[in-house]
Amino acid sequence: MRSSHPFLLTAAALLGLTGVALGAFGAHGLKATFEVTGGLENWKTAVFYQLIHAVALLALASRAEPIARRVGLWWTLGVILFSGSLYLLALGAPVRFLWPVTPAGGLALLLGWATLSWSALRQPKP
């Protein structure tokens, strides 16, 4: 597959791969952990956001626009912070340590979408 942005294609592939793997691991290998931590919903949310943004990155990787890289960087950072912190919370990590990380990741995801929206609105009319 050819991409105007190899970084975005690589990020999409890695987020997709690890999202599927972590989803399966959570469903089959962490049942006992989730009974103790009550973290199943956090895990599901983390996997969902990771996979949605992997697909979005894949679509973005085929775009030649320079803004695509900036959007992709926001989304990649957002997934790492948002989903990563939710995975850790689901496994029982202390909330006091991670409370600022999850919203920061969510903000990065939002900034990616806002950047994409702004770019779309600024395109010349046909």
C-alpha positions in Angstrom: 0.0 0.0 0.0 1.4 3.4 -1.0 0.9 6.4 1.3 1.7 10.0 1.1 2.5 9.8 4.8 4.3 6.6 5.8 4.3 7.6 9.5 0.5 7.7 9.4 0.2 4.4 7.7 2.6 2.8 10.2 0.8 4.4 13.1 -2.6 3.1 11.8 -1.2 -0.4 11.3 0.4 -0.5 14.8 -2.7 0.9 16.5 -4.9 -1.5 14.6 -2.7 -4.5 15.4 -2.3 -3.7 19.1 -6.0 -2.7 19.4 -7.1 -6.1 18.2 -4.5 -7.9 20.3 -5.4 -5.9 23.5 -9.1 -6.4 22.9 -8.6 -10.2 22.6 -6.3 -10.2 25.6 -8.8 -8.3 27.7 -11.7 -10.6 26.7 -9.8 -13.8 27.3 -6.8 -13.2 29.6 -7.8 -10.6 32.1 -11.2 -11.8 33.4 -9.8 -12.4 36.9 -8.0 -9.0 36.9 -11.2 -7.2 35.9 -13.2 -8.9 38.7 -10.7 -7.4 41.2 -10.3 -4.0 39.5 -13.7 -3.5 38.0 -11.8 -2.3 34.9 -13.7 -4.0 32.1 -15.5 -0.9 30.9 -12.3 1.1 30.9 -10.6 -1.6 28.8 -13.5 -1.7 26.3 -13.5 2.1 26.0 -9.7 2.1 25.4 -9.9 -0.5 22.7 -12.8 1.2 21.0 -11.1 4.6 20.8 -7.8 3.0 19.7 -9.5 1.0 16.9 -11.6 3.9 15.7 -8.6 6.2 15.4 -6.6 3.4 13.7 -9.2 3.4 11.0 -9.3 7.2 10.8 -5.5 7.3 10.5 -5.6 4.7 7.7 -8.0 6.9 5.8 -5.9 10.0 6.5 -2.7 8.2 5.4 -3.9 8.2 1.8 -4.4 12.0 1.7 -1.7 14.2 0.2 -2.6 17.3 2.2 0.1 18.6 4.5 -2.4 19.0 7.3 -2.9 15.2 7.4 0.4 14.7 9.3 -0.5 17.3 12.0 -4.0 15.6 12.5 -2.3 12.2 12.6 0.2 13.3 15.2 -2.6 14.6 17.4 -4.6 11.4 17.0 -1.6 9.2 17.7 -0.6 11.1 20.8 -4.3 11.1 21.9 -4.6 7.4 21.6 -1.4 6.8 23.4 -2.4 9.0 26.3 -6.2 8.4 26.4 -6.3 4.6 25.7 -3.0 4.0 27.4 -4.1 5.6 30.6 -7.4 3.7 30.5 -5.6 0.4 30.0 -3.5 1.1 33.1 -6.5 2.2 35.1 -8.3 -1.0 34.1 -5.3 -3.0 35.4 -5.5 -1.2 38.8 -3.0 1.7 38.4 -3.6 4.5 40.9 -6.1 7.1 39.7 -4.2 9.9 41.4 -1.3 9.3 39.1 -3.3 9.0 35.9 -6.1 11.5 36.4 -4.5 14.2 34.2 -3.3 11.9 31.5 -6.7 10.6 30.3 -8.2 14.0 29.7 -5.0 15.2 28.1 -5.3 12.3 25.7 -8.9 13.2 25.0 -8.0 16.8 24.3 -5.3 15.6 21.8 -8.0 13.5 20.0 -10.3 16.5 20.0 -7.5 18.8 18.7 -6.9 16.3 15.8 -10.6 16.4 14.8 -10.8 20.2 15.2 -7.7 20.6 13.0 -9.2 18.4 10.4 -12.5 20.3 10.6 -10.7 23.7 10.3 -8.8 22.5 7.3 -11.9 21.3 5.6 -13.7 24.6 6.2 -10.7 26.5 4.8 -10.6 24.6 1.5 -11.4 26.7 -1.5 -14.9 26.3 -2.9 -15.1 24.4 -6.2 
